[in-house]
Amino acid sequence: MTDPDAYVRNLKDIGDAIKRHNAQLKILKSKKQESEKRLYIYMSKNNIDEYRGYKASKLAPKEKKPIKNKAEKKMDAIRLFSDTGINDPETFWEMFQNTQKLKPPDEDN
């Protein structure tokens, strides 16, 4: 296969297959979640701890923890820096953020 059109066709076919599989996977995951939910309700009503390898404690609905947005994280960090005695917490925050970024490798090497 040396024809560039064949490569493009192949890439499009692979991309379409991935999209189909992702859609099918999404449907399967939602069906699994629904079945787990119904099994958990059945197990709790009948006071069953384990049924055919499924434990009620593992099937129990998990509480979602709230996540801070970026601005809240920044304000909390600046407040922490200020409380710990850092003179310029805003500048320190910027320096800290720069340490968290991946620097591109030098092209000279």
Backbone as CSV, one residue per row, in Angstrom:
resi,resn,N_x,N_y,N_z,CA_x,CA_y,CA_z,C_x,C_y,C_z
1,MET,0.851,-1.172,0.000,0.000,0.000,0.000,0.899,1.237,0.000
2,THR,1.183,1.762,-1.164,2.045,2.940,-1.253,1.280,4.172,-1.706
3,ASP,0.019,4.008,-2.023,-0.805,5.115,-2.491,-1.279,5.952,-1.304
4,PRO,-1.027,7.278,-1.294,-1.463,8.115,-0.173,-2.981,8.092,0.018
5,ASP,-3.733,7.930,-1.079,-5.192,7.842,-0.949,-5.593,6.612,-0.145
6,ALA,-4.846,5.547,-0.315,-5.131,4.322,0.442,-4.865,4.551,1.927
7,TYR,-3.816,5.301,2.230,-3.529,5.623,3.636,-4.668,6.430,4.245
8,VAL,-5.130,7.416,3.486,-6.216,8.271,3.973,-7.479,7.438,4.198
9,ARG,-7.808,6.573,3.247,-8.975,5.693,3.394,-8.827,4.821,4.633
10,ASN,-7.638,4.282,4.809,-7.377,3.413,5.964,-7.544,4.192,7.271
11,LEU,-7.003,5.401,7.327,-7.140,6.229,8.527,-8.603,6.543,8.819
12,LYS,-9.370,6.883,7.785,-10.789,7.187,7.976,-11.549,5.950,8.445
13,ASP,-11.240,4.793,7.860,-11.908,3.548,8.271,-11.607,3.227,9.727
14,ILE,-10.359,3.395,10.114,-9.971,3.125,11.503,-10.667,4.114,12.444
15,GLY,-10.689,5.385,12.064,-11.368,6.393,12.882,-12.848,6.089,13.047
16,ASP,-13.508,5.679,11.956,-14.927,5.324,12.026,-15.151,4.111,12.923
17,ALA,-14.265,3.119,12.821,-14.391,1.932,13.660,-14.236,2.284,15.138
18,ILE,-13.297,3.167,15.427,-13.089,3.601,16.818,-14.339,4.309,17.331
19,LYS,-14.935,5.172,16.519,-16.157,5.880,16.920,-17.289,4.896,17.198
20,ARG,-17.448,3.892,16.329,-18.500,2.882,16.536,-18.282,2.128,17.833
21,HIS,-17.039,1.724,18.077,-16.728,0.970,19.290,-16.922,1.816,20.542
22,ASN,-16.556,3.091,20.470,-16.750,3.974,21.623,-18.225,4.153,21.929
23,ALA,-19.046,4.289,20.895,-20.483,4.429,21.101,-21.055,3.157,21.732
24,GLN,-20.624,2.007,21.222,-21.092,0.732,21.774,-20.622,0.567,23.214
25,LEU,-19.402,0.962,23.499,-18.859,0.867,24.850,-19.649,1.744,25.817
26,LYS,-20.036,2.920,25.375,-20.829,3.819,26.208,-22.168,3.168,26.561
27,ILE,-22.804,2.539,25.594,-24.083,1.857,25.834,-23.886,0.706,26.817
28,LEU,-22.837,-0.088,26.619,-22.580,-1.220,27.509,-22.289,-0.771,28.940
29,LYS,-21.529,0.308,29.088,-21.222,0.808,30.429,-22.479,1.284,31.142
30,SER,-23.376,1.943,30.413,-24.606,2.412,31.058,-25.498,1.229,31.442
31,LYS,-25.533,0.186,30.610,-26.304,-1.017,30.958,-25.713,-1.696,32.184
32,LYS,-24.399,-1.761,32.257,-23.726,-2.363,33.409,-24.042,-1.577,34.673
33,GLN,-23.984,-0.265,34.574,-24.259,0.590,35.729,-25.696,0.400,36.208
34,GLU,-26.633,0.309,35.278,-28.031,0.104,35.636,-28.229,-1.260,36.304
35,SER,-27.593,-2.300,35.770,-27.708,-3.639,36.359,-27.101,-3.678,37.759
36,GLU,-25.965,-3.016,37.938,-25.344,-2.964,39.260,-26.250,-2.242,40.259
37,LYS,-26.880,-1.172,39.796,-27.783,-0.410,40.652,-28.967,-1.282,41.082
38,ARG,-29.560,-2.010,40.137,-30.713,-2.868,40.450,-30.310,-4.029,41.359
39,LEU,-29.131,-4.603,41.123,-28.649,-5.686,41.975,-28.415,-5.171,43.395
40,TYR,-27.859,-3.983,43.521,-27.626,-3.396,44.846,-28.956,-3.190,45.578
41,ILE,-29.964,-2.683,44.870,-31.275,-2.472,45.498,-31.847,-3.810,45.962
42,TYR,-31.748,-4.842,45.126,-32.230,-6.174,45.489,-31.499,-6.697,46.723
43,MET,-30.173,-6.542,46.721,-29.370,-7.057,47.834,-29.677,-6.301,49.127
44,SER,-29.909,-4.985,49.045,-30.214,-4.236,50.266,-31.601,-4.589,50.800
45,LYS,-32.566,-4.776,49.909,-33.919,-5.131,50.361,-33.938,-6.488,51.042
46,ASN,-33.140,-7.424,50.523,-33.133,-8.791,51.053,-32.006,-9.042,52.051
47,ASN,-31.314,-7.966,52.419,-30.247,-8.046,53.423,-29.169,-9.088,53.055
48,ILE,-28.710,-8.996,51.815,-27.683,-9.915,51.304,-26.383,-9.131,51.155
49,ASP,-25.299,-9.680,51.709,-23.999,-9.000,51.612,-23.254,-9.344,50.322
50,GLU,-23.413,-10.591,49.858,-22.702,-11.031,48.657,-23.590,-11.966,47.866
51,TYR,-23.555,-11.814,46.534,-24.343,-12.681,45.666,-23.534,-12.995,44.421
52,ARG,-23.178,-14.252,44.267,-22.424,-14.748,43.107,-21.204,-13.892,42.776
53,GLY,-20.467,-13.535,43.801,-19.225,-12.801,43.605,-19.366,-11.289,43.637
54,TYR,-20.576,-10.781,43.681,-20.795,-9.343,43.758,-21.101,-8.960,45.192
55,LYS,-20.324,-8.030,45.720,-20.501,-7.585,47.096,-21.300,-6.289,47.107
56,ALA,-22.214,-6.204,48.062,-23.067,-5.016,48.172,-22.221,-3.774,48.430
57,SER,-21.152,-3.938,49.196,-20.314,-2.781,49.514,-19.640,-2.210,48.261
58,LYS,-19.335,-3.058,47.287,-18.714,-2.590,46.044,-19.747,-1.987,45.087
59,LEU,-21.002,-2.440,45.208,-22.049,-1.963,44.310,-22.739,-0.702,44.833
60,ALA,-22.490,-0.371,46.086,-23.159,0.778,46.691,-22.839,2.050,45.914
61,PRO,-23.841,2.905,45.740,-23.581,4.167,45.024,-22.544,4.997,45.753
62,LYS,-21.636,5.540,45.000,-20.553,6.335,45.581,-20.925,7.809,45.533
63,GLU,-20.611,8.497,46.622,-20.895,9.920,46.698,-19.832,10.679,45.920
64,LYS,-20.269,11.557,45.044,-19.330,12.355,44.270,-18.878,13.531,45.118
65,LYS,-17.574,13.697,45.192,-17.010,14.790,45.964,-16.923,16.029,45.084
66,PRO,-17.288,17.176,45.632,-17.182,18.392,44.820,-15.718,18.725,44.529
67,ILE,-15.496,19.283,43.365,-14.141,19.628,42.930,-14.053,21.151,42.824
68,LYS,-12.980,21.693,43.347,-12.768,23.139,43.264,-12.405,23.516,41.834
69,ASN,-12.868,24.693,41.431,-12.449,25.161,40.120,-11.075,25.822,40.246
70,LYS,-10.507,26.187,39.122,-9.136,26.700,39.093,-8.976,27.979,39.913
71,ALA,-9.956,28.871,39.836,-9.873,30.135,40.573,-9.897,29.896,42.086
72,GLU,-10.734,28.953,42.531,-10.794,28.634,43.967,-9.476,28.032,44.454
73,LYS,-8.904,27.156,43.637,-7.616,26.555,43.996,-6.539,27.628,44.130
74,LYS,-6.544,28.566,43.192,-5.541,29.628,43.211,-5.702,30.495,44.456
75,MET,-6.924,30.886,44.760,-7.157,31.742,45.929,-6.779,31.017,47.220
76,ASP,-7.103,29.719,47.326,-6.736,28.959,48.520,-5.221,28.850,48.658
77,ALA,-4.532,28.634,47.540,-3.071,28.520,47.573,-2.442,29.849,47.969
78,ILE,-2.941,30.932,47.404,-2.397,32.259,47.733,-2.628,32.570,49.214
79,ARG,-3.806,32.217,49.723,-4.094,32.421,51.138,-3.134,31.597,52.000
80,LEU,-2.878,30.357,51.595,-1.938,29.497,52.329,-0.534,30.097,52.308
81,PHE,-0.095,30.529,51.134,1.236,31.130,51.028,1.340,32.360,51.919
82,SER,0.309,33.180,51.920,0.302,34.395,52.733,0.329,34.049,54.221
83,ASP,-0.460,33.041,54.618,-0.528,32.633,56.028,0.783,32.029,56.520
84,THR,1.536,31.414,55.614,2.802,30.790,56.028,3.966,31.775,55.997
85,GLY,3.711,33.023,55.592,4.743,34.044,55.690,5.473,34.352,54.404
86,ILE,4.987,33.914,53.285,5.620,34.243,52.011,5.248,35.687,51.676
87,ASN,6.259,36.503,51.404,6.055,37.943,51.223,5.133,38.288,50.065
88,ASP,5.374,37.725,48.899,4.580,38.044,47.708,3.913,36.764,47.207
89,PRO,2.749,36.416,47.760,2.121,35.139,47.407,1.705,35.039,45.942
90,GLU,1.331,36.152,45.307,0.933,36.119,43.887,2.112,35.707,43.002
91,THR,3.277,36.325,43.232,4.466,35.988,42.455,4.900,34.557,42.739
92,PHE,4.816,34.160,44.007,5.175,32.790,44.364,4.251,31.805,43.664
93,TRP,2.965,32.133,43.554,1.996,31.271,42.859,2.404,31.100,41.393
94,GLU,2.762,32.192,40.744,3.180,32.123,39.343,4.438,31.269,39.190
95,MET,5.402,31.448,40.102,6.631,30.642,40.054,6.300,29.171,40.273
96,PHE,5.404,28.901,41.202,4.995,27.520,41.473,4.327,26.908,40.250
97,GLN,3.460,27.652,39.596,2.791,27.151,38.395,3.793,26.825,37.295
98,ASN,4.829,27.651,37.159,5.845,27.397,36.145,6.615,26.115,36.423
99,THR,6.758,25.731,37.698,7.454,24.478,38.005,6.612,23.269,37.635
100,GLN,5.297,23.456,37.497,4.398,22.347,37.190,4.274,22.088,35.693
101,LYS,4.788,22.996,34.882,4.676,22.871,33.429,5.870,22.109,32.871
102,LEU,5.610,21.284,31.875,6.657,20.535,31.208,7.317,21.435,30.176
103,LYS,8.621,21.527,30.254,9.348,22.379,29.309,9.723,21.537,28.092
104,PRO,9.590,22.115,26.884,9.963,21.363,25.685,11.456,21.092,25.674
105,PRO,11.867,19.936,25.172,13.302,19.632,25.112,14.036,20.586,24.180
106,ASP,15.278,20.845,24.501,16.094,21.716,23.657,16.340,21.048,22.323
107,GLU,16.212,21.812,21.240,16.442,21.258,19.909,17.908,21.238,19.540
108,ASP,18.745,21.919,20.350,20.175,21.969,20.072,20.849,20.631,20.356
109,ASN,20.307,19.860,21.290,20.951,18.599,21.707,20.824,17.528,20.687
